[in-house]
Every structure is written in structure tokens, then in C-alpha cells.
Amino acid sequence: MKKAVNDAKININDIDAIACTYGPGLVGALLVGVSYAKALSYALNKPLIGVNHIKGHIAANYITHKELEPPFLCMMMSGGNTQIILVKDYNTFEVLGKTKDDAIGEAFDKVARVIGLGYPGGPKIDKLALQGQATIELPKTHFDNLNFSFSGIKTAVINLHHKNPNINKADLAASFEDTVSNILVTHAKEAVNLTGIEKIVLAGGVSANTYIRKKFDDLAKENNLKIYYPELKLCTDNGAMIAAAGYYEFLSGNKSNLELNAIPNLTLS
């Protein structure tokens, strides 16, 4: 772009292109953004760039870590997605594994709702777990590949709470958090062994979880790996990450036309 991202005074003439999310996500929200971006692109005669929401979460790390360059492994963790992604280049991705049922963020939200914490579940479980101990054994679903499953863990927590409403909720939250964190770390280590890549990036709203960050920091120290995660304000959905992803699409000459439409189930490619 013509002016630095951290320049507080940017006017419309300083913008080279209009980037927007067109999927995956809720179709209503996507349509609002896409429609506005198309209108702005047409009115200003600026290129339109449709951005995959998942690519945006990955690109949030480029803002926080200026030195970060592909290739690297990304553990994508959000309310709608859980994937291990091989980021070969800024616009070239390969999904190595993904959830077969609930995304990890979805599991956090459902567990939080059942034990009475409300929404959003991730931050509330993270806070409550600090007061408890991971002493409750929960099931782990294991595949012979890098795929995930969080439905069984979620159901086990719900059943325990239903059978014993007086169960220590802090211990239950800590045990849930510890179990899912261990699954993430185990899969990440397997991906490192598979690819030989020793850089791991965390992305998505769940990457804000303090316990998960600590577990990945420990993994990095124990195995001489490099770990990256975005600053907290860039973990959840934000415009800066879409702008960052759009920037690399722009550099590659990837542009959209005014027929761009929302794709709620858009996949990473």
C-alpha cells in the first residue's frame, strides 16, 4: 500500500484496493460486507479483492510478526474451523488435517453454556480454569491422520455436569482445557514430524487462550521449534487481518470482479 499500516491518517486516495471477506461464515454478514466493498470498489474505481476468512486469520500473524515468512505450519482454531494448514507461500495452502465434527471454538462455547458460564465461552472457560485443577479424565478421539474430533470431549463434559450438577466447575473447565490443548499439541508435533517444518503459527479466536499458548510455548522449548501467535486484539475477527491477506493477494495480481458473491462454506485453497 502507498502508506504504512501504522500511519494514523489515511484518506481514500491512499488506498490501492478494496479487500473484503466473502467466506466462509454467516451468509447475512458476508453479503453486507461484499455488497459494500463492491459498491466502494466501483465508486472509487479501485480493484476489488475477495479474501478467504481463514487466510485472514493466518495473515494476522504477519502484522504482529514482521519477520514471519512462509513456509510454516498453522494451527487454525476458531468457532467454525479447526485445521492444521501447511502454508507453503503467502497464497498457497494445503490442509493437512481438520475437525470431523465440532470446531474447537464451538466446543468451548457449548461447554461454557452447559456449565452456566454463558457466551462467549472461550474467555470464560480460560478464566475459570485458572481456579481449578485438571484432575478429571476426559476421552480423546485419535485418528491415524491429522484430523480432529471434539464432539466426544464436549459430550463427556456435558454428561458429567448433568449427572453431578455440583461438580467442581473450575476443575471441569481446567480438565476440558487441558485435554483439548494436549490434542492440539500432539497433532502439531505430528505435523512437524511429517513435514520437517519447525515453525508453528497459531491463528483464530481460540489462539487467544492463555493455556493453549503456554502449551505451545512448552512444545517449542522442548523441541527447539519457533512458535508465533497474533496479539490478542488480532485473534478475533477484525478488518486488519483481511487487509493483510488482501495485500498479499494484491501483490500476486489476484483480483475479483463485481460478480463476487458470498460463499458461506468456502474452503481453503
C-alpha positions as CSV (number, residue, x, y, z in Angstrom):
1,M,0.0,0.0,0.0
2,K,1.1,3.6,-0.5
3,K,1.2,4.5,3.2
4,A,2.4,2.5,6.2
5,V,-0.2,0.5,8.0
6,N,0.6,2.3,11.2
7,D,0.0,5.7,9.7
8,A,-3.0,7.1,11.6
9,K,-4.0,9.4,8.9
10,I,-5.1,7.6,5.7
11,N,-7.5,9.1,3.3
12,I,-9.4,7.5,0.5
13,N,-6.8,8.5,-2.1
14,D,-4.1,6.5,-0.3
15,I,-6.0,3.2,-0.8
16,D,-4.8,1.0,-3.7
17,A,-7.5,-1.7,-3.4
18,I,-10.6,-2.8,-1.5
19,A,-10.5,-6.1,0.3
20,C,-13.4,-7.9,1.9
21,T,-14.3,-11.3,3.3
22,Y,-16.5,-13.4,1.1
23,G,-16.4,-16.7,3.0
24,P,-16.6,-18.8,5.0
25,G,-19.1,-17.5,7.5
26,L,-22.7,-16.5,8.1
27,V,-24.2,-15.5,4.7
28,G,-26.0,-12.4,6.0
29,A,-22.9,-10.8,7.4
30,L,-20.9,-11.8,4.4
31,L,-23.4,-10.3,2.0
32,V,-23.3,-6.9,3.8
33,G,-19.5,-6.7,3.6
34,V,-19.3,-8.0,0.0
35,S,-22.0,-5.6,-1.2
36,Y,-20.4,-2.6,0.5
37,A,-16.9,-3.5,-0.8
38,K,-18.3,-3.9,-4.4
39,A,-20.0,-0.5,-4.2
40,L,-16.9,1.2,-2.9
41,S,-14.7,-0.5,-5.5
42,Y,-17.0,0.6,-8.3
43,A,-17.4,4.2,-7.0
44,L,-13.6,4.7,-6.4
45,N,-12.5,2.7,-9.5
46,K,-10.2,0.6,-7.2
47,P,-9.5,-3.1,-7.6
48,L,-11.7,-5.5,-5.6
49,I,-10.1,-8.4,-3.7
50,G,-12.2,-11.1,-2.2
51,V,-10.4,-12.7,0.8
52,N,-11.0,-16.1,2.4
53,H,-11.7,-15.5,6.1
54,I,-9.3,-18.3,7.1
55,K,-6.5,-16.7,5.2
56,G,-7.2,-13.5,7.1
57,H,-6.7,-15.2,10.4
58,I,-3.4,-16.6,9.2
59,A,-2.3,-13.2,7.9
60,A,-3.0,-11.6,11.3
61,N,0.4,-13.1,12.3
62,Y,2.2,-11.1,9.6
63,I,1.0,-7.9,11.3
64,T,2.3,-9.0,14.8
65,H,5.5,-10.7,13.5
66,K,7.1,-8.7,10.7
67,E,9.8,-11.3,10.3
68,L,7.4,-14.2,9.7
69,E,7.6,-15.7,6.3
70,P,6.3,-19.0,4.8
71,P,6.7,-21.9,4.8
72,F,5.2,-22.7,8.2
73,L,2.6,-24.8,9.9
74,C,-0.6,-23.1,11.1
75,M,-2.9,-24.4,13.8
76,M,-6.1,-22.7,12.8
77,M,-8.6,-22.6,15.8
78,S,-11.9,-20.7,15.7
79,G,-15.6,-21.1,16.3
80,G,-16.1,-22.5,12.9
81,N,-12.8,-24.1,11.9
82,T,-10.1,-26.3,13.4
83,Q,-7.4,-27.2,10.9
84,I,-3.7,-27.9,10.6
85,I,-2.5,-26.0,7.5
86,L,0.8,-26.1,5.6
87,V,1.3,-22.6,4.5
88,K,3.6,-23.0,1.5
89,D,3.6,-19.4,0.4
90,Y,1.5,-16.3,1.1
91,N,-1.3,-17.6,-1.2
92,T,-0.6,-21.3,-1.3
93,F,-2.1,-23.6,1.3
94,E,-2.5,-27.3,2.0
95,V,-4.9,-28.6,4.7
96,L,-3.2,-31.5,6.4
97,G,-6.0,-32.2,8.9
98,K,-9.3,-30.8,10.1
99,T,-12.1,-31.5,12.5
100,K,-14.6,-34.2,11.6
101,D,-17.3,-32.7,13.8
102,D,-17.2,-29.7,16.2
103,A,-14.7,-26.9,15.8
104,I,-12.7,-26.3,18.9
105,G,-14.3,-22.8,19.5
106,E,-17.7,-24.3,19.1
107,A,-16.8,-27.0,21.7
108,F,-15.7,-24.2,24.1
109,D,-18.9,-22.3,23.7
110,K,-21.2,-25.4,24.2
111,V,-19.3,-26.5,27.3
112,A,-19.4,-23.0,28.7
113,R,-23.2,-22.7,28.1
114,V,-23.9,-26.1,29.8
115,I,-21.9,-25.3,33.0
116,G,-23.6,-21.8,33.2
117,L,-20.8,-19.5,32.0
118,G,-22.6,-18.0,29.0
119,Y,-21.3,-16.7,25.8
120,P,-18.6,-16.3,24.5
121,G,-17.3,-19.5,26.1
122,G,-13.6,-19.4,25.3
123,P,-12.6,-16.4,27.5
124,K,-14.9,-17.5,30.3
125,I,-13.5,-21.1,30.4
126,D,-10.0,-19.7,30.2
127,K,-10.6,-17.6,33.3
128,L,-12.4,-20.2,35.3
129,A,-9.8,-22.9,34.6
130,L,-7.2,-20.8,36.3
131,Q,-9.0,-21.6,39.6
132,G,-9.1,-25.3,39.0
133,Q,-7.0,-28.4,38.5
134,A,-7.1,-30.7,35.5
135,T,-7.9,-33.8,37.6
136,I,-10.9,-35.1,35.6
137,E,-10.1,-37.7,32.9
138,L,-11.9,-37.0,29.6
139,P,-11.9,-39.0,26.4
140,K,-9.6,-38.3,23.5
141,T,-10.5,-39.2,19.9
142,H,-7.5,-40.3,17.9
143,F,-7.2,-40.8,14.2
144,D,-4.4,-42.3,12.2
145,N,-4.1,-39.0,10.4
146,L,-4.1,-35.3,11.5
147,N,-7.8,-34.9,11.7
148,F,-9.6,-33.9,14.9
149,S,-12.8,-34.6,16.8
150,F,-14.1,-32.6,19.7
151,S,-17.6,-33.9,19.9
152,G,-16.9,-36.7,22.3
153,I,-15.0,-34.5,24.7
154,K,-17.8,-32.0,24.7
155,T,-20.4,-34.7,25.3
156,A,-18.4,-36.2,28.1
157,V,-18.2,-32.8,29.9
158,I,-22.0,-32.2,29.4
159,N,-22.8,-35.7,30.7
160,L,-20.6,-35.3,33.8
161,H,-22.3,-32.0,34.6
162,H,-25.8,-33.4,34.1
163,K,-25.1,-36.4,36.4
164,N,-23.5,-34.2,39.1
165,P,-24.6,-30.6,38.9
166,N,-22.4,-29.9,42.0
167,I,-19.2,-31.0,40.3
168,N,-16.3,-28.5,40.7
169,K,-16.8,-26.4,37.6
170,A,-13.3,-24.9,37.8
171,D,-11.8,-28.4,37.8
172,L,-14.1,-29.4,34.9
173,A,-13.1,-26.3,32.9
174,A,-9.4,-27.0,33.6
175,S,-9.7,-30.6,32.6
176,F,-11.5,-29.8,29.4
177,E,-9.0,-27.1,28.5
178,D,-6.0,-29.4,29.3
179,T,-7.5,-32.3,27.2
180,V,-8.1,-30.3,24.1
181,S,-4.8,-28.5,24.4
182,N,-3.0,-31.8,24.6
183,I,-4.8,-32.9,21.4
184,L,-3.7,-29.7,19.6
185,V,-0.1,-30.0,20.7
186,T,0.1,-33.7,19.8
187,H,-1.2,-33.1,16.3
188,A,1.1,-30.1,15.9
189,K,4.1,-32.3,16.8
190,E,3.0,-35.0,14.4
191,A,2.7,-32.3,11.6
192,V,6.2,-31.2,12.4
193,N,7.5,-34.7,12.1
194,L,5.6,-35.2,8.9
195,T,6.7,-32.1,7.1
196,G,10.0,-31.2,8.8
197,I,8.9,-27.6,9.2
198,E,9.8,-26.2,12.6
199,K,7.7,-23.0,12.6
200,I,4.2,-23.2,14.1
201,V,1.7,-20.3,13.8
202,L,-1.5,-20.2,15.9
203,A,-4.5,-18.4,14.4
204,G,-8.2,-17.8,15.1
205,G,-10.1,-16.7,18.1
206,V,-9.1,-19.7,20.2
207,S,-5.4,-18.7,19.8
208,A,-6.1,-16.1,22.5
209,N,-6.4,-18.9,25.1
210,T,-3.7,-18.4,27.6
211,Y,-3.4,-22.1,28.5
212,I,-3.1,-23.2,24.8
213,R,-0.4,-20.6,24.3
214,K,1.5,-21.9,27.2
215,K,1.3,-25.5,26.0
216,F,2.6,-24.4,22.6
217,D,5.4,-22.4,24.2
218,D,6.4,-25.5,26.1
219,L,6.3,-27.6,22.9
220,A,8.5,-25.0,21.2
221,K,11.1,-25.0,24.1
222,E,11.1,-28.8,24.4
223,N,11.6,-29.4,20.6
224,N,13.5,-26.4,19.5
225,L,10.6,-25.0,17.5
226,K,9.6,-21.5,16.8
227,I,6.0,-20.5,17.8
228,Y,4.1,-17.5,16.7
229,Y,0.6,-16.1,17.6
230,P,-1.0,-12.8,17.0
231,E,-1.5,-10.1,19.6
232,L,-4.8,-10.5,21.4
233,K,-6.7,-7.8,19.5
234,L,-5.9,-9.6,16.2
235,C,-7.1,-13.0,17.3
236,T,-10.8,-12.4,16.9
237,D,-12.4,-11.3,13.6
238,N,-11.0,-7.9,12.5
239,G,-10.5,-5.8,9.4
240,A,-6.7,-5.6,9.8
241,M,-6.2,-9.3,9.1
242,I,-8.4,-9.1,6.0
243,A,-6.4,-6.1,4.8
244,A,-3.2,-8.1,5.4
245,A,-4.4,-11.1,3.5
246,G,-5.7,-8.8,0.7
247,Y,-2.3,-7.2,0.5
248,Y,-0.7,-10.4,-0.5
249,E,-3.4,-11.2,-2.9
250,F,-2.9,-7.8,-4.4
251,L,0.8,-8.3,-4.8
252,S,0.1,-11.6,-6.6
253,G,-2.3,-9.9,-9.0
254,N,-5.3,-11.8,-7.7
255,K,-8.4,-9.6,-8.1
256,S,-12.1,-10.2,-8.1
257,N,-14.8,-8.8,-10.3
258,L,-18.1,-7.2,-9.4
259,E,-19.8,-10.5,-9.7
260,L,-18.1,-11.6,-6.4
261,N,-20.7,-13.2,-4.1
262,A,-20.7,-14.6,-0.6
263,I,-19.8,-18.3,-0.2
264,P,-20.7,-19.4,3.4
265,N,-19.0,-22.8,3.0
266,L,-15.9,-21.6,1.2
267,T,-12.9,-23.9,1.7
268,L,-9.2,-23.1,1.8
269,S,-7.3,-23.5,-1.4
